[in-house]
Amino acid sequence: MTMQLGAGRPNGLHGTIRVPGDKSISHRGLMLGAISTGTTVLHHFLTAADCLSTLNALKQLGVDIARDADTVTVRGNGRHGLHAADQPLDMGNAGTATRLLAGLLAGQPFNSTLIGDASLSQRPMTRVERPLAQLGAQLELTDGHLPMQITGQPLHAATVQLAVASAQVKSAVLLAGLFADQPTTVIEKLPTRDHTERLINAFGGRVTTARDRRTITLDPNNQLSGQTLTVPGDVSSAAFFLTAASIVPNSHVRLEKVGLNPTRTGILTVLQRMGGHVTVTPRENPGEPLGDLDVRFAKLRPIQLGAADIPAVIDELPLVALLAATADGISEVSGAQELRVKETDRINTIVTELKKLGVAITEKTDGFIIDGRQTWQPTGQPFASHGDHRIGMMMAIATQRLDQPTTLTGEKAIGISYPTFWQDLDRLRNGAGVLA
């Protein structure tokens, strides 16, 4: 499919929106609710394709789940109440759900099979199979990928040192650890997002994090109980409009009730380092912190990011590239090899698409170099999502700086994480609720 995109507006983007619920928290809230006793209610749940894959998989495993718009009610089966699905669990394009469910299902008294679409079936799964094996899990992969056969069996405690800085892998081990006989410890290369730790504790479990923020220990002996939670707005979704307002002249945008978990706010740190105009107003909220973000157009400085910076901004790196493409100097991103194994090889797709805009960008093995001083001179080629929701949204945002209409192919991929993206973009283009 090809979508026609209008030219940018001279008066910029204006208005107030509330982005959809956080994808990471929506996945985890469903899974923990499923193995808790009692009822869990998730308000502002993300009703995008990835999270619905998790919801449907849990239904196949015998969990009673009802959805009314963006409110989801989970009647938990308890720690040992799941049962075998009568057919393979189709995870669609949901990489997070696949890896987390691998941990959740490894300690069950039944076998499971996970499958996915063509894109997900190319993403590496040995990174989760190997650490889970240290707890006694038995996962059989297909040349390192899906389909994945899980032979459920009793698990034992272990200290697992992760080879990659991945919140998905860490979370898979912690979820498996809930079914182990003794406490499980995970040691990370670098600190990653901590939604799983926070949510397990919120549901009555016990996870402790050492002062180095890299050593996490889970005690499996606590009972999990259903909770009522409001899912914050997804900062990774908000990041697209933070970027848009920062690079489109005359813009002023407010984003309400966005998650401000400190392991996820790397994009705010990047914007501040680049001289962006962002004001953060915290709101009261139990559990995950949240607040309102006010952002205006700014003349940006270049930035250098290395391996230690990457985990906090991994999902926003396409937007870091776009910000750098408007900065007054040369920016460089290194240590981002993880981008090669996302929904696409994101280093390559970032470079391919930004070159169509006329951006001076050079691909590296582990990142890219961008000279933002060069005026964009679009080639006229259609832009493409490559089936990757974040690449599609990056290009939709980039075109708001152009003075002529353009086209985007593969726009349907955006629904994977942000089903109301186009409506929100139109609201801001039309100045919905112009801010002073």
N, C-alpha and C positions, 0 to 999 in steps of 0.2 A: 504494500500500500504506500502511496505517496500523498503527503499533506502539503498544501499550499500555505506558506507563512507570509503574513503581511510585513511590510517594512516597519522599522522602529518608529516610535512617536517622538517628535521634536521636544515635547514637554516632558518626556520621560515616563517612568512608572510611578504610580501613586496609589496609596490606599492601605487598608488594614486587612489581613487575612489570618486564618488559623489553619496551619498545615495539618495533614492527617497524622494519626497516631504513630508512635515510634514502632518501626518494624521489628527491631530486635526485642523490644519489651513485649510486643504482641505475641510473637512466637513463644517466648519463654513463659509468659503468663498463662497461655493455653496449656503448655506441657505440665507446668507445676500444678495448675488447677486440676488437671486430669488425674494426677497421682496423689492429690490431697483428699482428706475427708471433708465432707460438707460441700457447700456451694461457693464458687468463685464467680464474681461479676467483674467484667472488664469494660469500663466505659471508654469511649474514644478509641476503640480497637481499630486497627488498620484493616480495612476491608479490601485490600489489594490481593492480587493473584497469589503471591508467595504465602501470605498468612492464611489465605483460604485453603491452600494445599496442606498446611499444618492442621487446620481445623478438620478438614475432611479425613485426613489420615487418622486422627484421634477418634473420630466417629467410627471408622473401620475397626479400631481397636476396642470398641465397646463403650466409649465415653458418650454420655448424654450431653449434647451441646446445642443450645438454641441461640439464634442471632436475630436481633431486632435493630435494623440499621447498623450503627456502630457500637451497640451494646451487646456483649456476648455473655451468656450465662453457662457455666460449666458445672455440672453435677459430678463431683469427683468420685472416682472409683477406689481411692485409697492407694497406698504404696504398691499393693500386690493384686490390684483388681483389674488390670488390663487383660484382654484375651486375644488370641491369635486372629488376625484378619483372614478372611476367606479368599483374598486375592492380593497380589502385590500392591504395596502402597505407592501410588503415583505422586511424586513430589514436584512434578512440573518443572519449574525453573528455580526452585527454592533451595539454594545451597546451604543456607543457615539451617533451615528445617531438617535437611537431610543429615547433616553432621550431628546436630543435637539429638535427633531421634535415634541415630546409631548408638549414642551413649545411653539413652533412655531404654532402648530395647535390648541392649546387650545382656542385661541381668534378668530378663523376664524368663518364665518357665515355658516359653514357646519360641518357635522360629518365625522370622520375618524376612520379607524381600522388599527392598527399596528400588524403585525405578524412577526415571526422570525423562525430560525432553532431550532433544539432540544436544542442546547447549550444556545442560547439567550433566549429561552423560560423558562429556569431555573434561569435566573438572576433576582435579586430583582428589582421591579419597584415601590414599595410603597415609596421608598426614594425620587422619583420624584413626585409621585401622591400627597403626603401630602403637600409639600410646594406649589405646583401649586394650590392646593385647596384654599390656603389662598388668592389667587388672584381671586377666584371665578371659577376656572377651574373645569370641570367635567370629570374625568377620571374613567373608570370602568375597573378593572383588573380581571384576572382569577386566583384566589388564590394568589394574590400578584405578578403575572407574566403576560407575554403575553399569549394570545392575549389581546390587550388594545383597548377599545372603548373610543373615545374622542368625547364628545358632545360639539361642538364649540359654544361659546357664549361670550357676552361682558365681559371683565375683569375689575377689579378695582385695584387701588393701594394698596400696602401692604408693611409692613416691615417684612421680612421673615428671621428668625434665623434658620440656617441650623443645622440639627442634626448630619450630617456627613461632613467631609472635602472632598468635591467632586466637581471638576471643572465641571463635567457633570451636576450635579444638579444645581449648581450656574448658569450655562449657560442656562439651561432650564427655570429658573425663569426670567433671563434677557431677553431672547427671548420672553417669554410670556409678560413681562413688556412692550415690544414695542407696544402691543395692549391694554394696560391698559389706564384708563382715566387720571391718575396722576402719578407722579414719584414713582418708586418702589425701595426699599432698601433691599439689601441682606447682612446679617451678617454671616460671616463664623467662624467656630471653629478655623481653621488655614488657612493662605493664600494658595490658590491653583493657578494653571496656569491661566494666564490672557489673553489668546488669544481672548476670546469673547469680553472683554472690549476694547482691542486694535483695533479689527476689526470693532466693532460698531462705534467707533470714526473715524476710517479710512474711513468708508462709509458715514460719515457726521452726525452720531448720537452723543449723549452726555452721556458719562458715567464718573463719577468721583469716585475716590478711596480715602478714608480717609488715614491719615498718619499711622494708625495702620495696613493698608493693608488688613484688614478684613471686612471693611464696604464699600459697593459699592452701588452707587445710579445711577439709569438710568432715564433720562428725555425722555418720549416717543414722545415729540412734534417736534423733528427735522426730516426733510426729509432725507431718505437714497438715495444715488446716486451711480450708478455703478462705479467700480474702476478697474484699471489694476494693478495686483499684481504678484510678483514672490514668490512662496511658498518656504521657506527655506528648506534645507535638514532636515529630521526628526531626531532630536537628539536621540530619542528612538531607531531608526534603527542604527544610527551611533554608539550607545553604544555597540552593539554586536562586532564591530570591534575595538572599543576602548578597550574592555575587551580582545578580542583575542590577540591583539598586546601586551597587558600588561602581559598576562600569558603564551604566547608561546615563548620560548627562541629564541633569535636572531631576533625578529620581529621589523619592523619599517614601520608604515602605516601612510598615510596622507589622511584625509577626508576633502573634499572641500565644502564650502558654506553650512555649517551646522547651523541650527538655534541656537542662543545663548540667547534666552529669559531667563532672570534670574529666572523665575519660573519653568524652565525646566532643568536647568543645575546641578541638584543635583548629577548626576553621575560623573560630573567633580570634584565636591567638594569631593565626596567619594574617587575618585582616588587620588586626591591630599593629602587627609588625610591619605591614605594608602601608600603614598610614590611613587605613579605612576609617570611616566615621560611623561607629556602631556604639549605641548606648544599650546597656543591659539593665533591666528593671526586674529584680527577683520577685517571685510570688510565693506565698506560703503553700507548701504541699508536703504531705508525709511521704517518706521513702525517697523517690527520685526528685531531685530539685528541678524547678522549672521557672520560667520568667518570660518577659516580653523583650523583643529585640527591635530597636529603632535604627534604621540604616539609611544613609544618604550617599549620593554620588561623591566620589573622592578621586583626587589624583594620586595614584598609587606608586609606591617604591618597589623595586625588585626584591626578591627574597631568595635565600639559600636554605634548602631543607635536606637533612641527612637521615640516616637510618634511625636514629633515636627519635626523630620527629614523626616518622611515618605512621606508627600504630594509631596515634590520636587523630589522624586525618586521612586514613587509607581510603575511605569511601568518597572523600571530597577532593581527591587529587585531580580528577578531571577539571574541577572548578578552580583549583590552585593554578592549573595551567592556563585557564581562561583569564584569571586575574592577572597572571604574569604577562599575558599577551597584551595588556593595556598599561603595564607599568613602565616607568621611566628608567629603563636599564635592563641588564641581563640577569635573569633568574635561573636557578638550577635546582632540580630535584634528583637526589641520589638515594640509593638503598631501598628502592621501591619495587624490587623484583616481584613482590606479591601481586602487583597489578597484572602480571603476565597470566595469572591463573584465575582471573575473575570471570564474569559472564563472557567477556572477550579478553583478548590480550590488550588490556587497556592502554598500555604504553603505546602500542602500535596504532590503536584506533584513535587515541587522543591526537597523535602526531598526524595521522592521515586526514582527520577531519579539520584540524586547525590549519593545516596547509591549504585546504580548500578556501579558507578565509583569507589567505595571504599572510598568515602569521609566520614569522621567522623562528621555526622550531626545529631542533635537531634531536633525533632519537638516540638514547643511550641504552645499554643493556639493562640498567637498573633505574631508568628515569628519562629525563629530557632537559634540554637547555633552550631557553626562550629569550629572544631579544624583543622586548615590548616597545622599543622606540620606533619600530618600522610601522608605517601606516598600512592598515589592512587593504589588500587589493584582491577581492574575491575572484576565484577562477571561473565562476559561473557553473561549476559542477554541482549537481544536487548533493545536499548533505544526507548522511545516513546514520542510523542508530546502530547498525550492525547487530540488531537484536538485543542491544544492551540499553537498559532503561536509563542509566546515568549518562551515557554518551548521547542518547537522544535528547535528554533534557539540557545537557550542556550546550548542544548546538541550537536548540530552541531559544535559550537565553542569549547566546552569542549573536543571533540574528537580530536581536532588539537594538543593536548598535548600527545596523545596516540601513541604508536609505532606499533600498529597493526590495521588492518581494523575492522570496526564495522558496525552495521546496525541501522537504525532509522525507526520506523513505524509512519505513520500519517504525513509524511513530507508535504503533500499538504496543511496543515493548515498554513504553512508559507506564502503562497500567500495572506492571509488575509491582511497583512500589508507590506510585502516586496517581491513583485513578482520577483525581480531580485537578490534575496539573494544568490542563488547557483552560479550564474554567477560571482557575485562580490567576493564570497569566492574563487572560482576557480582562478580568476585573481590574488588575493593576494597569493594564494598557489603557483601559477606559477611565482610569482615575476614580475607582470606586471608593468613596469616602476620602477625598483629597485631604492630606495632612498639612498642617500649617508649617 
